[in-house]
Amino acid sequence: MLDVTDLHQYYGGSHILRGVSLKAKPGEVTALLGRNGVGKTTLLRCLMGLVAPRGGTIAWNGERVDDKRPEERVRRGFGYVPQGREIFPRLTVEENLRIGAASRNNDEVPLWIDELFPVLRTMRARRGGDLSGGQQQQLAFGRALMAAPRLLILDEPTEGIQPSIIEEIGRVIRRLAQERGLAILLCEQYYDFAKRLADTYAVMSRGEIVASGPGSEMDAKDVRALIAV
């Protein structure tokens, strides 16, 4: 289980994260919602070790990891699909996928990843930059899954994606939680998408968690209003 406690971060004199605490449990989707600029991406970067928090703790299965480098967190089971996908456009689909397995001894693409993303199997030799936005997002998922993560952190996976691919990504997320037992932290602004998937939710505003609870209560708690622009 991911257990974040009283996390603080600053950029210059600005207090970006203000005592953030949340959990993400195996087999569940935890939706992290909030408007632009409230600190969601900063939080995710802290979780992956890309930014060092100024206070608080990050623990995975009871072990503190806030002092670990990003590659050490990946070896412990962290996977990350960043906002904007950040694939390597000049490398092939095959090469992009194999890069995701850098923390493992075996860089062969598992059959279950091919089954989740059939389009990647048919486009192995195509360059990443030649794929559509939706295909690139599926490649970013596949690359993260190549490290065999137990925690999957997703930063705005629906951004710039056509509706048909959004639906497919939603099905993949649910399967990863239910069938493979991954803990999934889904950072998302698309309320309806997050609500369909969330077992639990947390809402950020001005660097703080201002609401949280079971996903089944999101409508009753008027979470949509909390994240409305």
C-alpha positions in Angstrom: 0.0 0.0 0.0 1.1 3.6 -0.7 0.9 5.7 2.4 1.7 9.4 2.0 1.7 11.4 5.3 1.9 15.2 5.8 3.8 15.9 2.6 5.2 19.4 2.1 6.9 21.0 -0.9 8.0 24.5 -1.9 9.0 26.2 -5.1 11.0 29.3 -4.1 8.8 31.0 -1.5 5.6 29.3 -2.7 4.2 26.5 -0.5 3.0 24.1 -3.1 2.1 21.0 -1.1 0.6 21.7 2.3 0.5 18.6 4.5 -0.9 16.2 1.9 -1.9 12.7 3.2 -3.4 9.9 1.1 -3.4 6.2 0.5 -3.6 3.9 -2.5 -4.4 0.3 -1.8 -3.7 -2.8 -4.0 -6.6 -3.8 -6.2 -8.1 -0.3 -6.0 -8.2 2.9 -8.1 -7.6 6.0 -6.0 -8.7 9.1 -8.0 -6.8 12.3 -7.3 -8.9 15.3 -8.6 -8.4 19.0 -8.7 -8.2 22.1 -10.9 -5.0 23.0 -12.8 -2.3 24.4 -10.6 -3.3 23.0 -7.3 -0.2 20.8 -6.9 -1.3 17.4 -8.3 1.6 16.9 -10.7 4.1 18.1 -8.0 2.7 15.5 -5.7 3.2 12.8 -8.3 6.7 13.9 -9.0 7.4 13.7 -5.3 6.1 10.2 -5.2 8.4 9.1 -8.1 11.4 10.8 -6.6 11.7 13.4 -9.3 11.3 16.1 -6.7 12.4 15.8 -3.1 9.7 16.7 -0.5 10.6 19.2 2.1 8.6 17.4 4.8 6.5 14.4 5.5 6.9 10.7 4.5 6.2 8.4 1.6 5.9 4.7 2.4 5.3 1.7 0.2 4.2 -1.5 1.9 5.5 -0.2 5.2 8.9 0.9 3.9 9.8 4.6 3.7 10.9 5.5 0.2 11.1 9.3 0.3 14.9 9.1 0.4 15.1 6.7 -2.6 16.1 7.6 -6.1 13.5 7.2 -8.9 15.2 4.0 -10.2 15.1 2.5 -6.7 11.4 3.2 -6.5 10.8 1.6 -9.8 12.6 -1.5 -8.6 10.3 -1.5 -5.6 7.3 -1.5 -7.8 6.5 2.1 -8.8 5.3 2.7 -12.3 4.6 6.2 -13.8 2.7 7.4 -16.9 3.5 11.1 -17.1 1.3 13.9 -18.4 2.1 14.3 -22.1 3.2 10.7 -22.4 6.9 11.5 -23.0 7.6 8.7 -25.3 10.7 8.7 -27.5 9.5 9.8 -30.9 12.4 8.5 -33.0 12.5 5.1 -31.3 10.2 2.3 -32.5 7.3 1.0 -30.4 9.4 -2.1 -29.6 12.4 0.1 -28.4 10.1 2.3 -26.3 8.7 -0.7 -24.6 12.0 -2.3 -24.0 13.3 0.9 -22.3 10.5 0.4 -19.7 12.1 -2.9 -18.7 15.5 -1.3 -17.8 15.0 -2.3 -14.1 14.4 -6.0 -15.1 16.7 -8.7 -16.4 14.2 -9.6 -19.2 13.1 -7.0 -21.7 10.8 -9.3 -23.7 7.3 -7.9 -24.0 4.9 -10.1 -21.9 1.9 -11.6 -23.7 -0.4 -9.9 -21.2 0.7 -6.4 -22.3 0.1 -7.4 -25.9 -3.3 -8.6 -24.9 -4.1 -5.3 -23.2 -2.9 -3.2 -26.1 -3.3 -5.2 -29.4 -2.4 -2.1 -31.4 1.1 -2.1 -30.0 1.7 -5.6 -31.2 0.8 -4.7 -34.7 2.9 -1.5 -34.7 6.2 -2.8 -33.2 8.4 -1.4 -36.0 6.7 2.0 -36.2 8.3 5.0 -34.7 6.7 6.4 -31.6 6.4 9.8 -33.1 4.3 8.4 -36.0 1.5 7.1 -33.7 -1.7 9.0 -32.9 -2.2 10.6 -29.5 -4.3 7.7 -28.3 -1.7 5.1 -29.6 1.1 7.1 -27.9 -0.9 7.0 -24.6 -1.3 3.2 -24.9 2.5 3.0 -25.6 3.2 5.1 -22.5 1.0 2.6 -20.5 2.8 -0.4 -22.0 6.2 1.1 -21.3 5.3 1.7 -17.6 3.9 -1.8 -17.3 7.1 -3.4 -18.7 8.7 -2.8 -15.3 6.1 -5.0 -13.7 4.9 -2.3 -11.2 2.7 -2.9 -8.2 1.8 0.8 -8.0 0.8 2.6 -11.2 0.7 6.4 -11.1 -1.2 8.0 -13.9 -1.0 11.8 -14.6 -4.0 13.0 -16.7 -4.2 9.9 -19.0 -7.3 11.2 -20.9 -5.7 14.5 -21.9 -6.0 15.1 -25.6 -7.3 11.6 -26.3 -10.3 10.7 -28.5 -13.4 9.3 -26.7 -13.0 5.7 -28.0 -9.5 5.5 -26.7 -10.6 7.0 -23.4 -13.1 4.2 -23.0 -10.4 1.6 -23.8 -8.0 3.2 -21.3 -10.7 3.0 -18.6 -11.2 -0.7 -19.2 -7.4 -1.3 -19.0 -7.2 0.6 -15.7 -10.0 -1.4 -14.2 -8.5 -4.7 -15.3 -5.1 -3.8 -13.9 -6.6 -3.1 -10.5 -9.1 -6.0 -10.4 -7.2 -8.8 -12.3 -3.6 -7.9 -11.6 -4.1 -6.4 -8.1 -2.2 -3.1 -8.9 -2.7 -0.1 -6.6 -3.5 2.7 -9.1 -3.3 6.4 -8.3 -5.2 8.2 -11.1 -4.7 12.0 -11.3 -7.5 13.3 -13.5 -9.6 16.3 -14.3 -12.2 14.5 -16.3 -14.8 14.0 -13.6 -17.0 11.4 -15.2 -14.0 9.2 -16.2 -12.6 9.4 -12.6 -16.0 8.7 -11.0 -16.5 5.5 -13.1 -13.2 4.1 -12.0 -12.7 5.4 -8.4 -12.9 3.1 -5.5 -11.8 6.0 -3.4 -11.2 9.7 -4.2 -9.2 12.7 -2.9 -9.7 16.3 -4.0 -6.8 18.8 -3.9 -7.1 22.6 -3.7 -4.3 25.0 -3.1 -1.9 22.2 -2.2 -4.2 20.5 0.3 -6.5 17.5 0.3 -9.9 19.1 1.0 -12.2 16.2 0.5 -11.9 12.4 0.3 -14.0 9.2 0.6 -15.4 6.3 -1.3 -15.9 6.7 -5.0 -19.5 5.8 -4.7 -20.1 9.0 -2.7 -18.6 11.4 -5.3 -21.9 12.6 -6.6 -23.5 12.8 -3.2 -20.6 14.9 -1.9 -20.8 17.2 -5.0 -17.2 16.5 -5.9 -17.8 17.9 -9.4 -18.4 21.3 -8.0 -15.1 21.2 -6.0 -13.1 20.7 -9.2 -15.2 22.9 -11.5 -13.2 25.7 -13.2 
